Amino acid sequence: MKVQNFINALLSGLNYMPATLWLTFLPCVVGVAAGLLIAALRVYKIRFWARLFGVVIPIIKAIPSILVMYMTWFLFSDTFNIVAERAGWAIRSKDIDIIWVGIISLTLTAISIISETFRGAFLSIGSGQYEAAFSVGLTRTQTMRRVIIPQMLPVAWPLLCSNIITILKASSLVYLIGVMEMLNGSLLSATSNYSYLPAYLGAAALYWVLSIIIEQCFRLTGKRFRAFHRGAA
């Protein structure tokens, strides 16, 4: 293995790191917001929504990410032009950056796994916490914001880190629908010299570095959460 081929793969993959970051963190941001809401609806058994998401989330979670991506891609390809034509839109599927198909499919995966993380964290809070909050006159919303969420976040934090790293790794699947990201970018360097092992190692190194950065960020913020939970300044 030539070191120069490895370096070339690293540099080539770095050019597409912004796409990988976009494919990772936008789904995770939406996944955190939607996952927290869905988890609360399921834990507190909010009528119709608890039953709906109690069926939908396990189904999405059970489907491999690659199948979710293909299904999103074919659904988009088959239906968008029909909807746009009936609605009188000038835009067509060919005018939309295919990266959005990858973002949508990864968002569905992120919501399914992050909501389960938050649901487990909610269930870890004893019922006495709610009773104590209600006894001093707090509403359900105030109880969630001031009592429950500050206690469940430190529980969910380590698993949330793993969830984001899972989405980071799943983002490499978008090459199957024609989106260029770090893995595909690293392999570009191998098309001229057919030296694929250094290219794969270069891509692995980039994902490893990003995973370490994510873990360190969560470790540092997790310390702050634990200090706040103990009542530290």
FIKOLZA-1660 file (N, C-alpha, C; in steps of 0.1 Angstrom, whole numbers, plus 5000, padded with zeros to 4 digits):
% residues 233
   i   px   py   pz ch aa at
   1 5008 4988 5000  A  M  N
   1 5000 5000 5000  A  M CA
   1 5009 5012 5000  A  M  C
   2 5006 5022 4991  A  K  N
   2 5014 5034 4990  A  K CA
   2 5008 5044 4999  A  K  C
   3 5016 5051 5007  A  V  N
   3 5012 5061 5016  A  V CA
   3 5006 5073 5008  A  V  C
   4 5011 5076 4996  A  Q  N
   4 5006 5087 4988  A  Q CA
   4 4992 5084 4984  A  Q  C
   5 4988 5072 4981  A  N  N
   5 4975 5069 4977  A  N CA
   5 4965 5071 4989  A  N  C
   6 4970 5067 5001  A  F  N
   6 4962 5070 5013  A  F CA
   6 4959 5085 5015  A  F  C
   7 4970 5093 5013  A  I  N
   7 4968 5107 5015  A  I CA
   7 4959 5113 5005  A  I  C
   8 4960 5108 4992  A  N  N
   8 4952 5113 4982  A  N CA
   8 4937 5110 4985  A  N  C
   9 4935 5098 4990  A  A  N
   9 4921 5094 4994  A  A CA
   9 4916 5103 5005  A  A  C
  10 4924 5106 5015  A  L  N
  10 4920 5115 5026  A  L CA
  10 4916 5129 5020  A  L  C
  11 4925 5134 5012  A  L  N
  11 4922 5148 5006  A  L CA
  11 4910 5148 4997  A  L  C
  12 4908 5137 4990  A  S  N
  12 4896 5136 4981  A  S CA
  12 4883 5135 4989  A  S  C
  13 4884 5127 5000  A  G  N
  13 4872 5126 5009  A  G CA
  13 4869 5139 5016  A  G  C
  14 4879 5146 5020  A  L  N
  14 4877 5159 5027  A  L CA
  14 4869 5169 5019  A  L  C
  15 4870 5168 5006  A  N  N
  15 4863 5177 4997  A  N CA
  15 4848 5175 4999  A  N  C
  16 4844 5163 5003  A  Y  N
  16 4830 5160 5004  A  Y CA
  16 4825 5158 5018  A  Y  C
  17 4833 5162 5028  A  M  N
  17 4829 5162 5042  A  M CA
  17 4817 5171 5045  A  M  C
  18 4816 5183 5039  A  P  N
  18 4804 5191 5041  A  P CA
  18 4791 5184 5038  A  P  C
  19 4791 5176 5027  A  A  N
  19 4779 5169 5023  A  A CA
  19 4776 5158 5034  A  A  C
  20 4786 5151 5039  A  T  N
  20 4784 5141 5050  A  T CA
  20 4779 5148 5062  A  T  C
  21 4785 5160 5066  A  L  N
  21 4780 5167 5078  A  L CA
  21 4765 5171 5076  A  L  C
  22 4762 5176 5065  A  W  N
  22 4748 5180 5062  A  W CA
  22 4739 5168 5063  A  W  C
  23 4743 5157 5057  A  L  N
  23 4735 5145 5057  A  L CA
  23 4734 5139 5071  A  L  C
  24 4743 5142 5080  A  T  N
  24 4743 5137 5094  A  T CA
  24 4735 5146 5104  A  T  C
  25 4739 5159 5104  A  F  N
  25 4734 5167 5115  A  F CA
  25 4720 5173 5112  A  F  C
  26 4716 5175 5100  A  L  N
  26 4702 5180 5097  A  L CA
  26 4692 5169 5101  A  L  C
  27 4694 5156 5097  A  P  N
  27 4685 5146 5102  A  P CA
  27 4685 5144 5117  A  P  C
  28 4696 5146 5123  A  C  N
  28 4697 5145 5138  A  C CA
  28 4690 5156 5145  A  C  C
  29 4691 5168 5140  A  V  N
  29 4684 5179 5146  A  V CA
  29 4669 5177 5145  A  V  C
  30 4664 5173 5133  A  V  N
  30 4650 5170 5132  A  V CA
  30 4646 5158 5140  A  V  C
  31 4655 5148 5141  A  G  N
  31 4653 5136 5149  A  G CA
  31 4651 5139 5163  A  G  C
  32 4660 5148 5169  A  V  N
  32 4659 5152 5183  A  V CA
  32 4646 5159 5186  A  V  C
  33 4642 5168 5178  A  A  N
  33 4630 5176 5180  A  A CA
  33 4617 5167 5179  A  A  C
  34 4617 5159 5168  A  A  N
  34 4605 5150 5166  A  A CA
  34 4605 5139 5175  A  A  C
  35 4617 5133 5178  A  G  N
  35 4619 5122 5187  A  G CA
  35 4614 5125 5201  A  G  C
  36 4618 5137 5206  A  L  N
  36 4614 5141 5219  A  L CA
  36 4599 5142 5220  A  L  C
  37 4592 5148 5210  A  L  N
  37 4578 5149 5210  A  L CA
  37 4571 5135 5209  A  L  C
  38 4576 5127 5200  A  I  N
  38 4570 5114 5198  A  I CA
  38 4571 5105 5211  A  I  C
  39 4583 5106 5217  A  A  N
  39 4585 5098 5229  A  A CA
  39 4576 5103 5240  A  A  C
  40 4574 5116 5242  A  A  N
  40 4564 5121 5252  A  A CA
  40 4550 5117 5249  A  A  C
  41 4546 5117 5236  A  L  N
  41 4532 5113 5233  A  L CA
  41 4530 5098 5236  A  L  C
  42 4540 5090 5234  A  R  N
  42 4539 5076 5236  A  R CA
  42 4539 5072 5251  A  R  C
  43 4548 5079 5258  A  V  N
  43 4550 5076 5273  A  V CA
  43 4537 5081 5280  A  V  C
  44 4532 5092 5276  A  Y  N
  44 4520 5097 5284  A  Y CA
  44 4507 5094 5277  A  Y  C
  45 4508 5085 5267  A  K  N
  45 4496 5078 5261  A  K CA
  45 4486 5089 5257  A  K  C
  46 4490 5098 5248  A  I  N
  46 4482 5109 5243  A  I CA
  46 4473 5103 5232  A  I  C
  47 4461 5099 5235  A  R  N
  47 4451 5094 5226  A  R CA
  47 4456 5087 5213  A  R  C
  48 4451 5093 5202  A  F  N
  48 4454 5087 5189  A  F CA
  48 4469 5087 5186  A  F  C
  49 4476 5097 5190  A  W  N
  49 4490 5098 5186  A  W CA
  49 4499 5087 5192  A  W  C
  50 4496 5083 5204  A  A  N
  50 4504 5073 5211  A  A CA
  50 4502 5059 5203  A  A  C
  51 4490 5056 5199  A  R  N
  51 4488 5044 5192  A  R CA
  51 4494 5044 5178  A  R  C
  52 4493 5056 5171  A  L  N
  52 4498 5057 5158  A  L CA
  52 4513 5055 5158  A  L  C
  53 4520 5063 5166  A  F  N
  53 4535 5062 5167  A  F CA
  53 4540 5048 5173  A  F  C
  54 4531 5042 5181  A  G  N
  54 4534 5029 5187  A  G CA
  54 4535 5019 5176  A  G  C
  55 4529 5021 5164  A  V  N
  55 4529 5012 5153  A  V CA
  55 4540 5016 5143  A  V  C
  56 4540 5029 5140  A  V  N
  56 4549 5035 5129  A  V CA
  56 4564 5034 5133  A  V  C
  57 4567 5038 5145  A  I  N
  57 4581 5038 5149  A  I CA
  57 4588 5024 5149  A  I  C
  58 4581 5014 5155  A  P  N
  58 4588 5000 5154  A  P CA
  58 4589 4995 5140  A  P  C
  59 4580 4999 5131  A  I  N
  59 4581 4995 5117  A  I CA
  59 4593 5001 5110  A  I  C
  60 4595 5014 5112  A  I  N
  60 4606 5021 5106  A  I CA
  60 4619 5016 5112  A  I  C
  61 4619 5014 5125  A  K  N
  61 4631 5009 5132  A  K CA
  61 4635 4995 5127  A  K  C
  62 4626 4987 5123  A  A  N
  62 4628 4974 5119  A  A CA
  62 4633 4973 5104  A  A  C
  63 4631 4983 5096  A  I  N
  63 4635 4983 5082  A  I CA
  63 4650 4988 5081  A  I  C
  64 4659 4981 5074  A  P  N
  64 4673 4985 5073  A  P CA
  64 4673 4999 5066  A  P  C
  65 4683 5007 5070  A  S  N
  65 4684 5020 5064  A  S CA
  65 4685 5021 5049  A  S  C
  66 4692 5010 5044  A  I  N
  66 4693 5010 5029  A  I CA
  66 4680 5008 5022  A  I  C
  67 4671 5001 5028  A  L  N
  67 4657 4999 5023  A  L CA
  67 4649 5012 5024  A  L  C
  68 4650 5018 5035  A  V  N
  68 4644 5031 5037  A  V CA
  68 4648 5041 5027  A  V  C
  69 4661 5041 5023  A  M  N
  69 4666 5050 5013  A  M CA
  69 4661 5047 5000  A  M  C
  70 4661 5034 4996  A  Y  N
  70 4656 5030 4983  A  Y CA
  70 4641 5033 4982  A  Y  C
  71 4633 5030 4992  A  M  N
  71 4619 5033 4992  A  M CA
  71 4616 5048 4991  A  M  C
  72 4624 5056 4998  A  T  N
  72 4622 5071 4997  A  T CA
  72 4625 5075 4983  A  T  C
  73 4636 5070 4977  A  W  N
  73 4640 5073 4963  A  W CA
  73 4630 5070 4953  A  W  C
  74 4624 5058 4954  A  F  N
  74 4614 5054 4944  A  F CA
  74 4601 5061 4946  A  F  C
  75 4597 5063 4958  A  L  N
  75 4585 5071 4961  A  L CA
  75 4586 5085 4955  A  L  C
  76 4598 5091 4958  A  F  N
  76 4601 5105 4952  A  F CA
  76 4600 5105 4937  A  F  C
  77 4607 5095 4931  A  S  N
  77 4608 5094 4916  A  S CA
  77 4594 5092 4910  A  S  C
  78 4586 5084 4916  A  D  N
  78 4573 5080 4910  A  D CA
  78 4562 5090 4913  A  D  C
  79 4563 5097 4924  A  T  N
  79 4551 5106 4927  A  T CA
  79 4553 5121 4926  A  T  C
  80 4566 5125 4927  A  F  N
  80 4568 5140 4928  A  F CA
  80 4563 5147 4915  A  F  C
  81 4566 5142 4904  A  N  N
  81 4562 5148 4891  A  N CA
  81 4547 5148 4890  A  N  C
  82 4540 5137 4894  A  I  N
  82 4526 5137 4893  A  I CA
  82 4520 5148 4902  A  I  C
  83 4525 5149 4914  A  V  N
  83 4519 5159 4924  A  V CA
  83 4522 5173 4919  A  V  C
  84 4534 5175 4914  A  A  N
  84 4538 5188 4909  A  A CA
  84 4530 5192 4897  A  A  C
  85 4527 5183 4888  A  E  N
  85 4519 5186 4876  A  E CA
  85 4504 5189 4880  A  E  C
  86 4499 5182 4889  A  R  N
  86 4485 5184 4893  A  R CA
  86 4484 5197 4901  A  R  C
  87 4494 5201 4908  A  A  N
  87 4494 5213 4916  A  A CA
  87 4498 5225 4908  A  A  C
  88 4503 5223 4896  A  G  N
  88 4506 5234 4887  A  G CA
  88 4520 5240 4890  A  G  C
  89 4529 5232 4896  A  W  N
  89 4542 5237 4899  A  W CA
  89 4551 5236 4887  A  W  C
  90 4560 5245 4885  A  A  N
  90 4569 5244 4874  A  A CA
  90 4581 5235 4877  A  A  C
  91 4584 5232 4889  A  I  N
  91 4595 5224 4893  A  I CA
  91 4592 5209 4891  A  I  C
  92 4602 5201 4887  A  R  N
  92 4601 5187 4886  A  R CA
  92 4612 5180 4894  A  R  C
  93 4611 5167 4895  A  S  N
  93 4621 5159 4903  A  S CA
  93 4635 5161 4899  A  S  C
  94 4637 5163 4886  A  K  N
  94 4651 5165 4881  A  K CA
  94 4657 5178 4885  A  K  C
  95 4649 5187 4889  A  D  N
  95 4653 5201 4893  A  D CA
  95 4657 5201 4908  A  D  C
  96 4655 5190 4916  A  I  N
  96 4657 5190 4930  A  I CA
  96 4670 5182 4932  A  I  C
  97 4679 5188 4941  A  D  N
  97 4691 5181 4944  A  D CA
  97 4688 5167 4951  A  D  C
  98 4694 5157 4946  A  I  N
  98 4691 5143 4951  A  I CA
  98 4695 5142 4966  A  I  C
  99 4704 5151 4970  A  I  N
  99 4708 5150 4984  A  I CA
  99 4696 5151 4994  A  I  C
 100 4686 5157 4990  A  W  N
 100 4674 5159 4998  A  W CA
 100 4667 5146 5000  A  W  C
 101 4667 5137 4990  A  V  N
 101 4662 5123 4992  A  V CA
 101 4669 5116 5003  A  V  C
 102 4683 5117 5003  A  G  N
 102 4691 5111 5013  A  G CA
 102 4688 5117 5027  A  G  C
 103 4686 5130 5027  A  I  N
 103 4683 5137 5040  A  I CA
 103 4670 5132 5046  A  I  C
 104 4660 5131 5037  A  I  N
 104 4646 5127 5042  A  I CA
 104 4647 5112 5047  A  I  C
 105 4654 5103 5040  A  S  N
 105 4654 5089 5044  A  S CA
 105 4662 5088 5057  A  S  C
 106 4673 5095 5058  A  L  N
 106 4681 5095 5071  A  L CA
 106 4673 5101 5082  A  L  C
 107 4665 5111 5079  A  T  N
 107 4657 5117 5090  A  T CA
 107 4647 5107 5096  A  T  C
 108 4641 5099 5087  A  L  N
 108 4631 5089 5092  A  L CA
 108 4638 5079 5101  A  L  C
 109 4650 5075 5097  A  T  N
 109 4658 5066 5105  A  T CA
 109 4662 5073 5119  A  T  C
 110 4666 5085 5118  A  A  N
 110 4670 5093 5130  A  A CA
 110 4658 5094 5140  A  A  C
 111 4647 5097 5134  A  I  N
 111 4635 5099 5143  A  I CA
 111 4631 5086 5150  A  I  C
 112 4632 5075 5143  A  S  N
 112 4629 5062 5149  A  S CA
 112 4638 5058 5160  A  S  C
 113 4651 5060 5158  A  I  N
 113 4660 5055 5169  A  I CA
 113 4661 5065 5180  A  I  C
 114 4661 5078 5177  A  I  N
 114 4662 5088 5188  A  I CA
 114 4649 5089 5196  A  I  C
 115 4638 5087 5190  A  S  N
 115 4626 5086 5198  A  S CA
 115 4626 5075 5208  A  S  C
 116 4631 5064 5205  A  E  N
 116 4633 5052 5214  A  E CA
 116 4642 5056 5225  A  E  C
 117 4653 5063 5222  A  T  N
 117 4662 5067 5232  A  T CA
 117 4656 5076 5243  A  T  C
 118 4648 5086 5238  A  F  N
 118 4641 5095 5247  A  F CA
 118 4630 5088 5255  A  F  C
 119 4623 5078 5248  A  R  N
 119 4613 5071 5255  A  R CA
 119 4618 5063 5267  A  R  C
 120 4630 5057 5265  A  G  N
 120 4636 5050 5276  A  G CA
 120 4640 5059 5287  A  G  C
 121 4645 5071 5283  A  A  N
 121 4649 5081 5294  A  A CA
 121 4637 5086 5301  A  A  C
 122 4626 5088 5294  A  F  N
 122 4613 5092 5301  A  F CA
 122 4609 5081 5311  A  F  C
 123 4610 5069 5307  A  L  N
 123 4605 5058 5316  A  L CA
 123 4614 5056 5328  A  L  C
 124 4626 5061 5327  A  S  N
 124 4635 5060 5339  A  S CA
 124 4632 5069 5350  A  S  C
 125 4623 5079 5347  A  I  N
 125 4619 5089 5358  A  I CA
 125 4608 5083 5366  A  I  C
 126 4610 5082 5379  A  G  N
 126 4599 5077 5388  A  G CA
 126 4587 5085 5388  A  G  C
 127 4576 5079 5390  A  S  N
 127 4563 5086 5391  A  S CA
 127 4562 5096 5402  A  S  C
 128 4570 5094 5413  A  G  N
 128 4570 5103 5424  A  G CA
 128 4575 5117 5420  A  G  C
 129 4583 5118 5409  A  Q  N
 129 4587 5131 5404  A  Q CA
 129 4575 5139 5399  A  Q  C
 130 4566 5133 5392  A  Y  N
 130 4554 5139 5387  A  Y CA
 130 4545 5143 5399  A  Y  C
 131 4543 5134 5408  A  E  N
 131 4534 5137 5419  A  E CA
 131 4539 5149 5428  A  E  C
 132 4552 5149 5430  A  A  N
 132 4558 5160 5437  A  A CA
 132 4556 5174 5430  A  A  C
 133 4558 5173 5417  A  A  N
 133 4556 5186 5409  A  A CA
 133 4542 5190 5409  A  A  C
 134 4532 5181 5408  A  F  N
 134 4518 5185 5408  A  F CA
 134 4514 5190 5422  A  F  C
 135 4520 5185 5432  A  S  N
 135 4516 5188 5446  A  S CA
 135 4520 5203 5449  A  S  C
 136 4530 5208 5442  A  V  N
 136 4534 5222 5444  A  V CA
 136 4528 5232 5434  A  V  C
 137 4518 5227 5426  A  G  N
 137 4511 5235 5417  A  G CA
 137 4516 5237 5403  A  G  C
 138 4526 5228 5399  A  L  N
 138 4531 5229 5386  A  L CA
 138 4521 5223 5376  A  L  C
 139 4520 5229 5364  A  T  N
 139 4512 5222 5354  A  T CA
 139 4520 5211 5347  A  T  C
 140 4513 5203 5338  A  R  N
 140 4520 5193 5331  A  R CA
 140 4532 5198 5323  A  R  C
 141 4529 5210 5316  A  T  N
 141 4540 5216 5308  A  T CA
 141 4552 5220 5316  A  T  C
 142 4549 5227 5327  A  Q  N
 142 4559 5232 5336  A  Q CA
 142 4567 5220 5342  A  Q  C
 143 4560 5209 5345  A  T  N
 143 4566 5197 5351  A  T CA
 143 4576 5191 5341  A  T  C
 144 4572 5191 5328  A  M  N
 144 4581 5185 5318  A  M CA
 144 4593 5194 5316  A  M  C
 145 4591 5207 5316  A  R  N
 145 4602 5216 5313  A  R CA
 145 4611 5218 5325  A  R  C
 146 4606 5219 5337  A  R  N
 146 4615 5222 5348  A  R CA
 146 4619 5209 5356  A  R  C
 147 4612 5198 5355  A  V  N
 147 4615 5187 5364  A  V CA
 147 4620 5175 5355  A  V  C
 148 4611 5171 5346  A  I  N
 148 4614 5158 5339  A  I CA
 148 4625 5159 5329  A  I  C
 149 4624 5169 5320  A  I  N
 149 4635 5170 5309  A  I CA
 149 4649 5172 5315  A  I  C
 150 4651 5181 5325  A  P  N
 150 4664 5182 5331  A  P CA
 150 4669 5169 5337  A  P  C
 151 4660 5160 5341  A  Q  N
 151 4665 5147 5347  A  Q CA
 151 4667 5136 5336  A  Q  C
 152 4659 5137 5325  A  M  N
 152 4660 5126 5315  A  M CA
 152 4671 5129 5305  A  M  C
 153 4675 5141 5303  A  L  N
 153 4686 5144 5294  A  L CA
 153 4699 5137 5297  A  L  C
 154 4704 5138 5310  A  P  N
 154 4716 5131 5313  A  P CA
 154 4715 5116 5311  A  P  C
 155 4703 5110 5312  A  V  N
 155 4702 5096 5310  A  V CA
 155 4703 5093 5295  A  V  C
 156 4696 5102 5287  A  A  N
 156 4696 5100 5272  A  A CA
 156 4709 5104 5265  A  A  C
 157 4717 5112 5271  A  W  N
 157 4729 5118 5265  A  W CA
 157 4738 5108 5259  A  W  C
 158 4743 5098 5266  A  P  N
 158 4753 5088 5260  A  P CA
 158 4747 5081 5248  A  P  C
 159 4734 5077 5249  A  L  N
 159 4728 5070 5238  A  L CA
 159 4725 5079 5226  A  L  C
 160 4723 5091 5229  A  L  N
 160 4721 5101 5218  A  L CA
 160 4733 5103 5210  A  L  C
 161 4745 5102 5217  A  C  N
 161 4758 5103 5210  A  C CA
 161 4759 5091 5201  A  C  C
 162 4756 5079 5205  A  S  N
 162 4756 5067 5197  A  S CA
 162 4747 5068 5185  A  S  C
 163 4735 5074 5188  A  N  N
 163 4725 5076 5177  A  N CA
 163 4731 5084 5166  A  N  C
 164 4738 5095 5169  A  I  N
 164 4743 5104 5159  A  I CA
 164 4754 5098 5151  A  I  C
 165 4762 5090 5158  A  I  N
 165 4773 5083 5151  A  I CA
 165 4767 5072 5142  A  I  C
 166 4756 5066 5146  A  T  N
 166 4749 5057 5137  A  T CA
 166 4744 5063 5125  A  T  C
 167 4739 5075 5126  A  I  N
 167 4734 5083 5114  A  I CA
 167 4746 5087 5105  A  I  C
 168 4757 5091 5112  A  L  N
 168 4769 5094 5104  A  L CA
 168 4773 5083 5096  A  L  C
 169 4774 5071 5101  A  K  N
 169 4778 5059 5093  A  K CA
 169 4768 5056 5083  A  K  C
 170 4755 5057 5086  A  A  N
 170 4744 5054 5076  A  A CA
 170 4745 5064 5064  A  A  C
 171 4750 5076 5067  A  S  N
 171 4751 5086 5056  A  S CA
 171 4759 5081 5044  A  S  C
 172 4768 5071 5046  A  S  N
 172 4776 5066 5035  A  S CA
 172 4768 5059 5025  A  S  C
 173 4755 5055 5029  A  L  N
 173 4747 5047 5020  A  L CA
 173 4741 5056 5008  A  L  C
 174 4742 5069 5010  A  V  N
 174 4736 5077 4999  A  V CA
 174 4743 5076 4986  A  V  C
 175 4755 5070 4985  A  Y  N
 175 4761 5068 4973  A  Y CA
 175 4753 5059 4964  A  Y  C
 176 4744 5051 4970  A  L  N
 176 4736 5042 4962  A  L CA
 176 4725 5049 4954  A  L  C
 177 4722 5061 4957  A  I  N
 177 4712 5069 4949  A  I CA
 177 4719 5080 4942  A  I  C
 178 4733 5080 4942  A  G  N
 178 4740 5089 4933  A  G CA
 178 4745 5102 4940  A  G  C
 179 4745 5102 4954  A  V  N
 179 4750 5114 4961  A  V CA
 179 4764 5112 4965  A  V  C
 180 4772 5122 4962  A  M  N
 180 4786 5122 4965  A  M CA
 180 4788 5126 4980  A  M  C
 181 4795 5118 4988  A  E  N
 181 4798 5121 5002  A  E CA
 181 4812 5116 5004  A  E  C
 182 4816 5115 5017  A  M  N
 182 4830 5112 5020  A  M CA
 182 4835 5099 5015  A  M  C
 183 4827 5088 5016  A  L  N
 183 4831 5075 5011  A  L CA
 183 4833 5075 4996  A  L  C
 184 4823 5080 4989  A  N  N
 184 4824 5081 4975  A  N CA
 184 4835 5090 4970  A  N  C
 185 4837 5101 4978  A  G  N
 185 4848 5110 4974  A  G CA
 185 4861 5104 4976  A  G  C
 186 4863 5096 4987  A  S  N
 186 4876 5090 4989  A  S CA
 186 4879 5079 4978  A  S  C
 187 4869 5073 4973  A  L  N
 187 4870 5063 4962  A  L CA
 187 4873 5069 4949  A  L  C
 188 4871 5082 4947  A  L  N
 188 4874 5088 4935  A  L CA
 188 4889 5088 4932  A  L  C
 189 4897 5088 4942  A  S  N
 189 4911 5088 4940  A  S CA
 189 4916 5074 4935  A  S  C
 190 4908 5064 4937  A  A  N
 190 4912 5050 4933  A  A CA
 190 4908 5047 4919  A  A  C
 191 4900 5056 4912  A  T  N
 191 4896 5053 4899  A  T CA
 191 4907 5055 4889  A  T  C
 192 4918 5062 4892  A  S  N
 192 4929 5064 4883  A  S CA
 192 4940 5054 4886  A  S  C
 193 4942 5049 4898  A  N  N
 193 4953 5040 4901  A  N CA
 193 4948 5026 4906  A  N  C
 194 4935 5025 4907  A  Y  N
 194 4929 5012 4911  A  Y CA
 194 4935 5006 4924  A  Y  C
 195 4939 5016 4933  A  S  N
 195 4944 5012 4946  A  S CA
 195 4932 5015 4956  A  S  C
 196 4924 5005 4958  A  Y  N
 196 4912 5007 4965  A  Y CA
 196 4913 5005 4980  A  Y  C
 197 4923 4997 4985  A  L  N
 197 4925 4995 4999  A  L CA
 197 4929 5009 5006  A  L  C
 198 4939 5016 5001  A  P  N
 198 4942 5029 5007  A  P CA
 198 4930 5039 5007  A  P  C
 199 4921 5038 4996  A  A  N
 199 4910 5046 4995  A  A CA
 199 4900 5043 5006  A  A  C
 200 4897 5030 5008  A  Y  N
 200 4888 5026 5019  A  Y CA
 200 4894 5030 5033  A  Y  C
 201 4907 5028 5035  A  L  N
 201 4913 5032 5047  A  L CA
 201 4912 5047 5050  A  L  C
 202 4914 5054 5039  A  G  N
 202 4913 5069 5040  A  G CA
 202 4899 5073 5044  A  G  C
 203 4889 5067 5038  A  A  N
 203 4875 5070 5042  A  A CA
 203 4872 5066 5056  A  A  C
 204 4878 5054 5060  A  A  N
 204 4876 5049 5074  A  A CA
 204 4882 5059 5084  A  A  C
 205 4894 5064 5081  A  A  N
 205 4900 5074 5089  A  A CA
 205 4892 5087 5091  A  A  C
 206 4886 5091 5081  A  L  N
 206 4877 5103 5081  A  L CA
 206 4865 5101 5090  A  L  C
 207 4859 5090 5089  A  Y  N
 207 4847 5086 5097  A  Y CA
 207 4851 5085 5112  A  Y  C
 208 4863 5079 5114  A  W  N
 208 4868 5077 5127  A  W CA
 208 4871 5090 5134  A  W  C
 209 4877 5100 5127  A  V  N
 209 4880 5113 5133  A  V CA
 209 4867 5120 5136  A  V  C
 210 4857 5120 5127  A  L  N
 210 4844 5126 5130  A  L CA
 210 4837 5120 5142  A  L  C
 211 4838 5107 5143  A  S  N
 211 4832 5100 5155  A  S CA
 211 4839 5104 5168  A  S  C
 212 4852 5105 5168  A  I  N
 212 4859 5109 5180  A  I CA
 212 4855 5123 5184  A  I  C
 213 4854 5132 5174  A  I  N
 213 4850 5146 5177  A  I CA
 213 4836 5146 5183  A  I  C
 214 4827 5139 5177  A  I  N
 214 4813 5138 5183  A  I CA
 214 4813 5133 5197  A  I  C
 215 4821 5122 5199  A  E  N
 215 4821 5116 5213  A  E CA
 215 4827 5126 5223  A  E  C
 216 4838 5133 5219  A  Q  N
 216 4844 5143 5228  A  Q CA
 216 4834 5154 5231  A  Q  C
 217 4827 5159 5221  A  C  N
 217 4817 5170 5224  A  C CA
 217 4806 5165 5233  A  C  C
 218 4801 5153 5232  A  F  N
 218 4791 5148 5241  A  F CA
 218 4797 5145 5255  A  F  C
 219 4810 5141 5255  A  R  N
 219 4816 5139 5268  A  R CA
 219 4817 5152 5276  A  R  C
 220 4821 5162 5270  A  L  N
 220 4823 5175 5276  A  L CA
 220 4809 5181 5281  A  L  C
 221 4799 5181 5272  A  T  N
 221 4786 5186 5275  A  T CA
 221 4779 5177 5286  A  T  C
 222 4782 5164 5285  A  G  N
 222 4776 5154 5295  A  G CA
 222 4781 5157 5309  A  G  C
 223 4794 5162 5310  A  K  N
 223 4799 5166 5323  A  K CA
 223 4791 5177 5329  A  K  C
 224 4788 5187 5320  A  R  N
 224 4780 5198 5324  A  R CA
 224 4766 5195 5328  A  R  C
 225 4760 5185 5321  A  F  N
 225 4747 5181 5325  A  F CA
 225 4747 5174 5338  A  F  C
 226 4757 5166 5341  A  R  N
 226 4758 5159 5354  A  R CA
 226 4760 5169 5365  A  R  C
 227 4768 5179 5362  A  A  N
 227 4771 5189 5373  A  A CA
 227 4758 5197 5376  A  A  C
 228 4750 5200 5365  A  F  N
 228 4738 5207 5367  A  F CA
 228 4728 5199 5375  A  F  C
 229 4728 5186 5372  A  H  N
 229 4719 5177 5378  A  H CA
 229 4722 5175 5393  A  H  C
 230 4735 5177 5397  A  R  N
 230 4739 5176 5411  A  R CA
 230 4737 5189 5418  A  R  C
 231 4733 5200 5410  A  G  N
 231 4731 5213 5416  A  G CA
 231 4744 5221 5417  A  G  C
 232 4754 5217 5409  A  A  N
 232 4766 5225 5408  A  A CA
 232 4764 5238 5401  A  A  C
 233 4772 5248 5403  A  A  N
 233 4771 5261 5396  A  A CA
 233 4776 5260 5382  A  A  C
% end
